[in-house]
Amino acid sequence: MILDVAFSRRDLPHRSASGRAAVIIDIIRASTTITMALHHGCTGIVPVRTLGEARARALTLGDGVLLAGERRAARVAGFDLGNSPAEYSRQHVQGKTIVLTTTNGTRAFQAAHSARAVIACAFLNVSAAARWLGRAGLDVLIVCAGRHSRFSLEDAVGAGILVDRLLGVVDHAVALGDAARAAHLLYSAHRSDLLGMLQGCEWGQGIVREGFGADLEICAQVDITDAVPVMRDGHLVAERA
């Protein structure tokens, strides 16, 4: 297995996802929110790029659809949900299909369209994601959503913890690209205080200023679910690992 990391979606042209399993990581907050929604019984999540796409797609899906998304961290006016994982309780999302658009995370799913398989990973489900990837037997490209197509510390640390878990579950040779090695080192530097890392990174501080600081406590939780969001026919659905 070859493991590589794209530190933002703009890095993808230099690290092709074709034929690989692409893992989308947006720790603050999209991949955390997606994982939480599926953990709580959401039937599927449709990630889209723009507000117009979200509204149009929701109309095609009929009853039982929730429209969700954020711009500048806040819920979009007229939408049912924002991008705070705290909003995605079982009471709100069980049995629902969600159309989701976010500033960074959902765009990364579109950028990895050429991959053979696409999943989402957060701290919440990192060990389950590693087990799923180990069974898939594909080379892996971890795609950090980043922020406005730039490097973000929290996503790089998210990539690093996934590398760490994969090294622990894969029973055959694993080759790490330099970016994967760098991500693993970043995780090693922050593994004892993931919440502190989230509170101290640029976007973590921004989320606090926007009034969503409590979300970071959810984003920092590790291995609370075995749900792995897997892309099937344009929907992210839960597979257990």
Sequence and secondary structure as in RCSB ss.txt:
>XXXX:A:sequence
MILDVAFSRRDLPHRSASGRAAVIIDIIRASTTITMALHHGCTGIVPVRTLGEARARALTLGDGVLLAGERRAAR
VAGFDLGNSPAEYSRQHVQGKTIVLTTTNGTRAFQAAHSARAVIACAFLNVSAAARWLGRAGLDVLIVCAGRHSR
FSLEDAVGAGILVDRLLGVVDHAVALGDAARAAHLLYSAHRSDLLGMLQGCEWGQGIVREGFGADLEICAQVDIT
DAVPVMRDGHLVAERA
>XXXX:A:secstr
 EEEEESSGGGGGGS  BTSEEEEE TTTHHHHHHHHHHTT  EEEEESSHHHHHHHHHHH TTEEEEEEETTEE
 TT SB S GGG  HHHHTT EEEEE SSHHHHHHHTTTBSEEEEE GGGHHHHHHHHHHHT  EEEEE  BTTB
  HHHHHHHHHHHHHHHHH  S  EE HHHHHHHHHHHHHTT HHHHHHHSHHHHHHHHTT HHHHHHHT  S  
 EEEEEETTEEEEEE 
